[in-house]
Amino acid sequence: MNRLNAVIKSKGITRKILMKRLGIKDYSSLKSLENNPTYNSAKRIADELGCEFHELFDTSEAFYHSYDEKGEWQGIRRK
């Protein structure tokens, strides 16, 4: 989930707040989820952030994450 920090920032919260919402007590546990997420853990993080599951992951060079003027995620688009 290479984009986790960007999504956290866009939602106006901190990693610490996200950890509290997820019931995670230490940064190493969050880092572990971030580096090797299962579908369920990534979905849970997306739900807590109020974002789409796919928003947490980088795209290939041919695509990008699209946001509207309000900062709402519009999906992944081809460049």
Secondary structure, DSSP 4 states (H G I P E B T S, - for coil): -TTHHHHHHHTT--HHHHHHHHT--SHHHHHHHHHS--HHHHHHHHHHHTS-GGGGS---TTEEEEE-TTS-EEEEEE-
